[in-house]
């Protein structure tokens, strides 16, 4: 195997390509974050009156996620065959087209069709994740790349609603400047969509000029990018005590690409006593890593006789991930409806205040994830942190209708109550989302099943995000007919309570091991080759 090492994340060429890849998903991410708080206002403008507003808003949200349930897989498969760049360019072109359609739309049918078409080609985020994995080899490089990917969506969640707040309905917000503009009067929500069109066209130009297929960047053979351990240096264990337990040697996948293989306690403990004794006689360099041979035809892999089956704890964690996805879509759909509804059943707020509230939620979520969530998960464990986050969803949702009890004449009192509650939603989201993703990762005993586990989680979550907005819209209409906004938020609270209860069965790593060599473990009841099970699963 060639010994050429893949450039580290600090290599400028690789950093530039990561920036280009992230640019290809920026328009889609910002436009989605911009539109969600504006859906009720768009529907009410196109279909005056309150009849079926909840249904129409829920269908708009579902229209984008419904095709993604299938096309995420199809576009990922296509990018493996024809390359990442053509698929990303196609997604950007359709994003530009649908943004233009939204800006010029005068009927609900056109808006719905545009969002449906956007979902059919809206898999750029999935393709970009695969491209990052192909471009950046080794744990250190990929950790950096995916952290940038997550940060982009966090920032987009803040910027999108801010854009909506500043640019929506300019003829009403700024009558002196735009009050006589007939087009903006007839298309009050066109400016954010025109901005999405401009960002998409700009991203297409950047991709055409500067994007290189990830497999061609550097043209170097893929090799492991090491990580620091106790006594080993960053490039491996040529120096130090040879105790790099985190990552073993790379293996060939089916496409011949060299991939790093994480070594966990499962890999260490699965050796028989004879193998361990033989291993102690090896040289430090040889014994410091675990080699995995490529499974032959029909082979189930090194640590599973059940092929691609995932253990029970992983399926439970994926179920919990779907619960937070459903709960999130319930209140993300319901909150704009309540904020914009007439005083009898809502707050009658303008689009600007509604969008600013969502920007605050996303900002608090990102802040918690960056500053304190990892520490809390490390101290309490992913299971307890997830249950705390989901338990917070119960009072957060039930308190929403109480904002309407604050008199509108109290000045900023109602807005302060609303923003405080949105900040609480942001904290709850940050705790539950990060912890359940970690729980899914922790529950997989064989690192080569991580892709399967997270792929299944993403597919199931896409289904939840397809069904939940339509369900929330229908329940909102039911509550609106009864004159009560409580019903839909009670349903969201029920999902939060279900997650807090189901979280009791989530597997978790030992406390205080997040990010350390000791965070890998076997699942409870899954025996290693010595016939023992891991006592560390709590």
C-alpha positions as CSV (number, residue, x, y, z in Angstrom):
1,X,0.0,0.0,0.0
2,X,1.5,3.4,-0.9
3,X,2.6,5.4,2.1
4,X,1.7,8.8,0.8
5,X,-0.3,10.6,3.5
6,X,-3.4,12.5,2.7
7,X,-3.1,16.2,3.4
8,X,-4.3,17.3,6.8
9,X,-7.2,19.7,7.3
10,X,-4.7,22.6,7.4
11,X,-3.8,22.1,3.7
12,X,-5.1,25.1,1.9
13,X,-6.2,23.2,-1.2
14,X,-8.4,20.9,0.8
15,X,-9.8,23.8,2.9
16,X,-10.7,25.6,-0.3
17,X,-12.5,22.5,-1.6
18,X,-14.4,22.1,1.6
19,X,-15.5,25.8,1.4
20,X,-16.7,25.2,-2.2
21,X,-18.7,22.1,-1.1
22,X,-20.3,24.0,1.7
23,X,-21.2,26.8,-0.7
24,X,-23.2,24.3,-2.8
25,X,-25.6,23.6,0.1
26,X,-25.8,27.2,1.5
27,X,-28.7,28.4,-0.7
28,X,-30.8,25.4,0.1
29,X,-30.1,25.7,3.8
30,X,-30.8,29.4,4.1
31,X,-33.9,29.4,1.9
32,X,-35.5,26.6,3.9
33,X,-34.8,28.4,7.2
34,X,-36.2,31.6,5.6
35,X,-39.5,30.1,4.4
36,X,-40.6,28.0,7.4
37,X,-41.7,31.0,9.6
38,X,-43.2,32.7,6.5
39,X,-45.5,29.8,5.4
40,X,-48.6,31.0,7.3
41,X,-48.2,34.5,5.9
42,X,-47.7,33.3,2.4
43,X,-50.8,31.0,2.6
44,X,-53.0,33.8,4.1
45,X,-51.9,36.2,1.4
46,X,-52.6,33.8,-1.4
47,X,-55.8,32.3,0.2
48,X,-57.4,35.1,2.2
49,X,-59.2,34.0,5.3
50,X,-58.5,31.3,8.0
51,X,-60.2,28.4,6.2
52,X,-57.8,25.5,5.9
53,X,-54.7,27.6,6.7
54,X,-53.3,24.9,8.9
55,X,-53.7,22.2,6.3
56,X,-52.1,24.3,3.6
57,X,-49.1,25.2,5.8
58,X,-48.5,21.6,6.8
59,X,-48.7,20.5,3.2
60,X,-46.1,23.1,2.2
61,X,-43.7,21.8,4.8
62,X,-44.3,18.2,3.9
63,X,-44.0,18.9,0.1
64,X,-40.3,19.5,0.5
65,X,-39.5,16.5,2.7
66,X,-41.8,13.9,1.0
67,X,-39.6,13.4,-2.1
68,X,-36.4,13.6,0.0
69,X,-37.5,10.4,1.7
70,X,-36.6,8.6,-1.6
71,X,-34.4,11.0,-3.5
72,X,-31.8,11.2,-0.7
73,X,-30.8,7.7,-1.5
74,X,-31.2,8.0,-5.3
75,X,-29.1,11.2,-5.6
76,X,-26.5,9.7,-3.3
77,X,-26.3,6.6,-5.6
78,X,-26.1,8.8,-8.7
79,X,-23.2,10.9,-7.2
80,X,-21.3,7.6,-6.6
81,X,-21.7,6.8,-10.3
82,X,-21.4,10.1,-12.2
83,X,-19.5,12.2,-9.6
84,X,-20.5,14.6,-6.9
85,X,-20.1,17.8,-9.0
86,X,-22.8,17.1,-11.6
87,X,-25.3,16.2,-9.0
88,X,-24.5,19.2,-6.9
89,X,-24.8,21.5,-9.9
90,X,-28.2,20.0,-10.8
91,X,-29.4,20.6,-7.3
92,X,-28.3,24.2,-7.4
93,X,-29.9,24.8,-10.8
94,X,-33.2,23.5,-9.5
95,X,-32.9,25.5,-6.3
96,X,-32.4,28.6,-8.5
97,X,-35.4,27.7,-10.6
98,X,-37.7,27.0,-7.7
99,X,-36.6,30.2,-5.9
100,X,-37.6,32.2,-9.0
101,X,-40.9,30.4,-9.1
102,X,-41.6,31.2,-5.5
103,X,-40.7,34.9,-6.1
104,X,-43.2,35.2,-9.0
105,X,-45.9,32.9,-7.7
106,X,-49.4,34.3,-7.4
107,X,-51.3,31.0,-6.5
108,X,-50.9,28.4,-3.8
109,X,-50.6,25.7,-6.4
110,X,-47.4,27.2,-7.9
111,X,-45.9,27.6,-4.4
112,X,-46.7,24.0,-3.5
113,X,-45.3,22.7,-6.9
114,X,-42.1,24.7,-6.4
115,X,-41.5,23.2,-3.0
116,X,-42.2,19.7,-4.2
117,X,-39.7,20.2,-7.1
118,X,-37.2,21.6,-4.7
119,X,-37.5,18.5,-2.6
120,X,-37.1,16.2,-5.6
121,X,-33.6,17.8,-6.2
122,X,-32.9,18.9,-2.7
123,X,-30.4,16.2,-1.7
124,X,-27.3,18.5,-2.0
125,X,-26.7,18.2,1.7
126,X,-26.6,14.4,1.5
127,X,-24.3,14.5,-1.5
128,X,-22.0,17.1,0.2
129,X,-21.7,14.8,3.2
130,X,-20.5,12.0,1.0
131,X,-18.2,14.3,-0.8
132,X,-16.6,15.5,2.5
133,X,-16.1,11.9,3.5
134,X,-14.3,11.2,0.2
135,X,-12.3,14.4,0.2
136,X,-11.1,14.3,3.8
137,X,-9.5,11.0,5.0
138,X,-8.9,10.1,8.6
139,X,-10.6,11.0,11.8
140,X,-9.0,14.4,12.4
141,X,-9.8,15.6,8.9
142,X,-13.3,14.3,8.8
143,X,-14.0,15.6,12.3
144,X,-13.0,19.1,11.2
145,X,-15.0,18.9,7.9
146,X,-18.2,17.7,9.5
147,X,-18.0,20.3,12.2
148,X,-17.9,22.9,9.5
149,X,-20.9,21.2,7.9
150,X,-22.8,21.4,11.1
151,X,-21.8,25.0,11.8
152,X,-23.1,26.0,8.3
153,X,-26.6,24.7,9.1
154,X,-26.6,26.3,12.5
155,X,-25.6,29.7,11.1
156,X,-28.2,29.2,8.3
157,X,-30.9,28.6,10.9
158,X,-30.1,32.1,12.3
159,X,-29.6,34.0,9.0
160,X,-32.6,32.6,7.2
161,X,-35.3,33.9,9.6
162,X,-33.3,37.2,9.8
163,X,-33.5,37.5,6.0
164,X,-37.2,36.8,6.1
165,X,-37.7,39.5,8.8
166,X,-35.8,42.1,6.9
167,X,-37.0,41.5,3.4
168,X,-40.6,40.2,3.7
169,X,-43.5,42.6,2.8
170,X,-41.3,45.6,2.2
171,X,-44.2,47.7,1.0
172,X,-45.7,47.5,4.4
173,X,-42.5,47.6,6.5
174,X,-41.0,50.5,4.5
175,X,-43.9,52.4,2.9
176,X,-41.8,55.5,2.2
177,X,-39.3,53.5,0.1
178,X,-41.5,50.7,-1.4
179,X,-45.1,51.8,-0.8
180,X,-45.7,52.7,-4.5
181,X,-44.0,49.6,-5.9
182,X,-46.8,47.6,-7.5
183,X,-44.8,44.4,-7.9
184,X,-43.7,44.3,-4.2
185,X,-47.3,44.9,-3.2
186,X,-48.5,42.0,-5.3
187,X,-45.5,39.8,-4.3
188,X,-44.8,40.7,-0.7
189,X,-42.5,37.7,0.0
190,X,-40.6,37.8,-3.3
191,X,-37.4,39.5,-2.1
192,X,-36.2,36.6,0.2
193,X,-36.8,34.2,-2.8
194,X,-35.0,36.5,-5.2
195,X,-32.1,36.4,-2.8
196,X,-32.2,32.6,-2.8
197,X,-32.1,32.7,-6.6
198,X,-29.1,35.0,-6.5
199,X,-27.3,32.8,-4.0
200,X,-28.0,29.7,-6.1
201,X,-26.6,31.3,-9.3
202,X,-23.5,32.5,-7.4
203,X,-23.0,29.0,-6.0
204,X,-23.3,27.5,-9.5
205,X,-20.6,29.9,-10.8
206,X,-18.3,29.0,-7.9
207,X,-18.8,25.3,-8.4
208,X,-18.2,25.4,-12.1
209,X,-15.0,27.4,-11.8
210,X,-13.4,26.0,-8.6
211,X,-15.1,22.7,-7.6
212,X,-12.9,19.6,-8.3
213,X,-14.2,16.0,-7.9
214,X,-13.2,15.0,-4.4
215,X,-11.3,11.9,-5.6
216,X,-9.1,14.1,-7.7
217,X,-8.0,16.6,-5.2
218,X,-4.3,16.2,-4.5
219,X,-4.3,13.0,-6.5
220,X,-2.6,11.4,-3.5
221,X,-3.3,7.9,-2.1
222,X,-5.7,7.9,0.8
223,X,-4.1,7.1,4.1
224,X,-5.0,7.5,7.7
225,X,-4.7,11.0,9.3
226,X,-3.7,10.1,12.9
227,X,-5.0,11.6,16.1
228,X,-3.1,12.4,19.3
229,X,-3.1,9.7,22.0
230,X,-1.3,9.1,25.2
231,X,2.3,8.6,24.1
232,X,1.7,8.4,20.3
233,X,2.3,11.3,18.0
234,X,-0.2,12.7,15.6
235,X,1.0,10.7,12.5
236,X,0.8,7.3,14.1
237,X,2.9,5.4,16.6
238,X,6.3,5.6,15.0
239,X,7.2,7.4,18.2
240,X,5.8,7.0,21.7
241,X,4.6,3.8,23.4
242,X,2.6,2.5,20.5
243,X,-0.7,2.7,22.3
244,X,-2.9,4.2,19.7
245,X,-6.2,2.5,20.6
246,X,-8.5,4.9,18.8
247,X,-7.8,4.1,15.2
248,X,-6.5,1.1,13.4
249,X,-5.1,0.6,9.9
250,X,-7.1,1.5,6.9
251,X,-9.0,-1.0,4.8
252,X,-10.2,-1.2,1.2
253,X,-13.9,-0.7,0.7
254,X,-15.8,-2.1,-2.3
255,X,-14.7,0.7,-4.5
256,X,-11.1,0.3,-3.7
257,X,-11.0,3.5,-1.6
258,X,-8.9,3.6,1.5
259,X,-10.9,4.3,4.6
260,X,-9.9,4.7,8.2
261,X,-11.2,2.2,10.7
262,X,-12.0,3.3,14.3
263,X,-10.8,0.8,16.8
264,X,-13.1,0.5,19.9
265,X,-13.1,-1.7,22.9
266,X,-15.3,-4.0,20.9
267,X,-12.4,-4.6,18.6
268,X,-9.9,-5.0,21.4
269,X,-12.0,-7.3,23.5
270,X,-13.1,-9.5,20.6
271,X,-9.7,-11.2,20.4
272,X,-9.3,-14.5,22.1
273,X,-6.8,-15.0,25.0
274,X,-4.5,-16.8,22.6
275,X,-4.6,-13.9,20.1
276,X,-4.0,-11.5,22.9
277,X,-1.0,-13.5,24.1
278,X,0.3,-13.7,20.6
279,X,-0.3,-10.0,20.1
280,X,1.8,-9.2,23.2
281,X,4.8,-10.7,21.4
282,X,4.5,-8.5,18.4
283,X,6.5,-5.4,17.8
284,X,5.1,-2.1,19.2
285,X,4.4,-0.9,15.7
286,X,2.5,-4.0,14.7
287,X,0.5,-4.3,17.9
288,X,-0.5,-0.7,18.0
289,X,-3.2,-1.1,15.4
290,X,-5.8,-3.5,14.4
291,X,-6.0,-4.7,10.8
292,X,-9.3,-5.6,9.2
293,X,-9.4,-7.7,6.1
294,X,-11.9,-7.1,3.5
295,X,-14.8,-9.6,3.9
296,X,-15.1,-12.1,1.1
297,X,-18.3,-12.9,-0.8
298,X,-21.1,-13.6,1.5
299,X,-19.1,-12.7,4.6
300,X,-20.9,-10.9,7.3
301,X,-18.0,-9.0,8.5
302,X,-15.6,-9.3,11.4
303,X,-17.8,-8.8,14.4
304,X,-21.3,-9.7,13.3
305,X,-22.7,-13.0,12.2
306,X,-25.9,-11.3,11.4
307,X,-24.8,-9.4,8.3
308,X,-26.1,-5.9,8.3
309,X,-28.5,-6.2,11.2
310,X,-28.3,-3.5,13.8
311,X,-28.6,-4.3,17.5
312,X,-31.6,-3.5,19.5
313,X,-30.1,-0.6,21.3
314,X,-29.3,1.1,18.0
315,X,-32.9,0.7,16.8
316,X,-34.1,2.2,20.1
317,X,-31.8,5.2,19.7
318,X,-33.0,5.7,16.1
319,X,-36.6,5.6,17.3
320,X,-35.7,8.3,19.8
321,X,-34.2,10.3,17.0
322,X,-37.5,10.1,15.1
323,X,-39.4,11.3,18.2
324,X,-37.3,14.5,18.4
325,X,-37.7,15.0,14.6
326,X,-41.5,14.6,14.9
327,X,-41.7,16.8,18.0
328,X,-39.6,19.5,16.3
329,X,-41.7,19.5,13.1
330,X,-44.9,19.7,15.2
331,X,-43.9,22.9,16.9
332,X,-42.0,24.4,14.0
333,X,-45.2,24.1,12.0
334,X,-47.5,25.2,14.8
335,X,-45.6,28.2,16.2
336,X,-45.8,30.4,13.1
337,X,-49.5,29.5,12.8
338,X,-50.1,30.6,16.4
339,X,-47.9,33.7,16.2
340,X,-49.7,34.9,13.0
341,X,-53.3,33.8,13.8
342,X,-56.0,36.4,14.6
343,X,-56.3,37.5,18.3
344,X,-59.0,35.0,19.1
345,X,-56.7,32.0,18.6
346,X,-53.2,33.6,18.2
347,X,-51.0,36.6,18.7
348,X,-51.6,38.4,15.3
349,X,-47.9,39.1,15.0
350,X,-46.3,40.4,11.8
351,X,-43.9,38.3,9.7
352,X,-40.9,40.2,11.0
353,X,-41.5,39.3,14.7
354,X,-42.3,35.7,13.9
355,X,-39.1,35.3,11.8
356,X,-37.0,37.0,14.6
357,X,-38.3,34.5,17.1
358,X,-37.1,31.6,15.0
359,X,-33.7,33.3,14.5
360,X,-33.4,33.5,18.3
361,X,-34.3,29.8,18.6
362,X,-31.6,28.8,16.1
363,X,-29.0,31.1,17.7
364,X,-29.5,29.7,21.2
365,X,-29.4,26.2,19.9
366,X,-26.1,26.8,18.1
367,X,-24.7,28.6,21.2
368,X,-25.5,25.7,23.5
369,X,-24.1,23.2,21.1
370,X,-20.8,25.1,20.8
371,X,-20.3,26.1,24.5
372,X,-22.0,23.7,26.9
373,X,-23.7,20.7,25.4
374,X,-20.6,18.5,25.1
375,X,-19.7,19.2,28.8
376,X,-23.2,18.2,29.9
377,X,-23.3,15.1,27.8
378,X,-19.9,14.1,29.2
379,X,-21.0,14.6,32.8
380,X,-24.5,13.1,32.5
381,X,-24.2,10.7,29.6
382,X,-26.1,10.9,26.3
383,X,-29.2,9.0,27.7
384,X,-29.8,11.4,30.6
385,X,-29.1,14.5,28.4
386,X,-31.5,13.3,25.8
387,X,-34.2,12.7,28.4
388,X,-33.7,16.2,29.9
389,X,-34.0,17.8,26.5
390,X,-37.2,15.9,25.6
391,X,-38.7,16.5,29.0
392,X,-38.1,20.3,28.5
393,X,-40.3,20.0,25.3
394,X,-43.3,19.3,27.5
395,X,-43.6,22.6,29.4
396,X,-42.2,24.5,26.4
397,X,-45.1,23.4,24.2
398,X,-47.8,23.7,26.9
399,X,-46.7,27.2,27.8
400,X,-47.0,28.6,24.2
401,X,-50.7,29.4,24.4
402,X,-50.2,31.2,27.7
403,X,-48.3,34.0,25.8
404,X,-51.7,35.1,24.5
405,X,-52.8,35.8,28.1
406,X,-50.2,38.6,28.3
407,X,-52.1,41.8,27.4
408,X,-51.1,43.3,24.1
409,X,-51.1,46.7,25.9
410,X,-48.2,45.6,28.1
411,X,-45.7,46.9,25.5
412,X,-42.8,44.5,25.0
413,X,-44.0,42.1,27.7
414,X,-45.6,39.7,25.2
415,X,-42.5,39.7,22.9
416,X,-40.2,39.1,25.9
417,X,-42.3,36.1,27.0
418,X,-42.3,34.8,23.4
419,X,-38.5,35.2,23.0
420,X,-37.8,33.6,26.4
421,X,-39.9,30.6,25.4
422,X,-38.1,30.3,22.0
423,X,-34.8,30.4,23.8
424,X,-36.0,27.4,26.0
425,X,-36.9,25.6,22.8
426,X,-33.4,26.2,21.5
427,X,-31.8,24.7,24.6
428,X,-34.1,21.7,24.5
429,X,-33.3,21.1,20.8
430,X,-29.6,21.3,21.4
431,X,-29.6,18.8,24.2
432,X,-31.8,16.3,22.6
433,X,-30.4,16.3,19.0
434,X,-26.7,16.1,19.9
435,X,-27.2,13.5,22.6
436,X,-29.3,11.2,20.5
437,X,-26.9,11.3,17.6
438,X,-24.1,10.4,20.1
439,X,-26.3,7.6,21.4
440,X,-26.8,6.2,18.0
441,X,-23.0,6.2,17.4
442,X,-22.3,4.7,20.8
443,X,-24.7,1.9,20.4
444,X,-23.0,0.5,17.3
445,X,-20.4,-2.2,18.3
446,X,-18.8,-2.5,14.8
447,X,-17.6,0.9,13.3
448,X,-18.4,-0.5,9.8
449,X,-22.1,-0.4,10.7
450,X,-22.0,3.3,11.6
451,X,-22.9,4.3,8.0
452,X,-25.8,1.9,8.0
453,X,-27.0,3.2,11.4
454,X,-26.9,6.8,10.6
455,X,-28.3,6.2,7.1
456,X,-31.3,4.4,8.5
457,X,-31.7,7.2,11.1
458,X,-31.7,9.8,8.4
459,X,-34.3,7.9,6.3
460,X,-36.6,7.4,9.3
461,X,-36.3,11.0,10.3
462,X,-37.1,12.1,6.7
463,X,-40.3,10.1,7.0
464,X,-41.1,11.7,10.4
465,X,-40.5,15.2,8.9
466,X,-42.8,14.3,6.0
467,X,-45.7,13.1,8.1
468,X,-45.5,15.5,11.1
469,X,-46.1,18.9,9.4
470,X,-49.2,17.7,7.7
471,X,-50.4,16.1,10.9
472,X,-49.7,19.3,12.9
473,X,-51.6,21.3,10.3
474,X,-54.6,19.1,10.5
475,X,-54.6,19.1,14.4
476,X,-54.3,22.9,14.3
477,X,-57.4,23.2,12.1
478,X,-59.2,20.9,14.5
479,X,-58.2,23.1,17.4
480,X,-59.0,26.3,15.5
481,X,-62.5,25.0,14.8
482,X,-62.9,24.5,18.5
483,X,-61.5,27.9,19.3
484,X,-58.5,26.4,21.2
485,X,-54.8,26.5,20.2
486,X,-53.9,24.1,23.0
487,X,-54.6,20.9,21.2
488,X,-51.7,21.0,18.7
489,X,-49.2,22.0,21.4
490,X,-50.6,19.3,23.7
491,X,-49.8,16.8,20.9
492,X,-46.2,18.1,20.6
493,X,-45.9,17.8,24.4
494,X,-47.0,14.2,24.1
495,X,-44.2,13.5,21.7
496,X,-41.7,15.2,24.1
497,X,-43.0,13.1,27.0
498,X,-42.8,9.9,24.8
499,X,-39.2,10.7,24.0
500,X,-38.3,11.3,27.7
501,X,-39.8,7.9,28.6
502,X,-38.3,6.0,25.6
503,X,-34.9,7.5,26.4
504,X,-34.7,5.3,29.5
505,X,-33.9,2.4,27.1
506,X,-31.2,4.2,25.2
507,X,-27.7,2.8,25.6
508,X,-25.0,5.2,26.8
509,X,-21.2,5.3,27.2
510,X,-19.6,5.5,30.7
511,X,-19.7,9.0,32.1
512,X,-16.7,11.1,31.6
513,X,-15.5,9.3,28.5
514,X,-16.8,11.6,25.7
515,X,-14.0,12.1,23.2
516,X,-11.6,9.8,25.0
517,X,-10.1,6.5,24.0
518,X,-12.4,4.7,26.5
519,X,-15.7,5.8,24.8
520,X,-16.0,2.7,22.7
521,X,-17.9,-0.3,24.1
522,X,-19.8,-3.5,23.4
523,X,-23.6,-3.6,23.7
524,X,-25.2,-5.1,26.7
525,X,-25.9,-8.8,26.0
526,X,-23.5,-8.9,23.0
527,X,-20.8,-11.3,23.8
528,X,-17.2,-11.0,22.5
529,X,-15.2,-14.0,21.4
530,X,-14.2,-14.7,25.0
531,X,-17.8,-15.2,26.0
532,X,-17.9,-12.1,28.1
533,X,-20.0,-8.9,27.8
534,X,-19.0,-5.3,28.4
535,X,-19.8,-4.2,32.0
536,X,-19.4,-0.5,31.0
537,X,-22.8,-0.1,29.4
538,X,-25.0,1.8,31.8
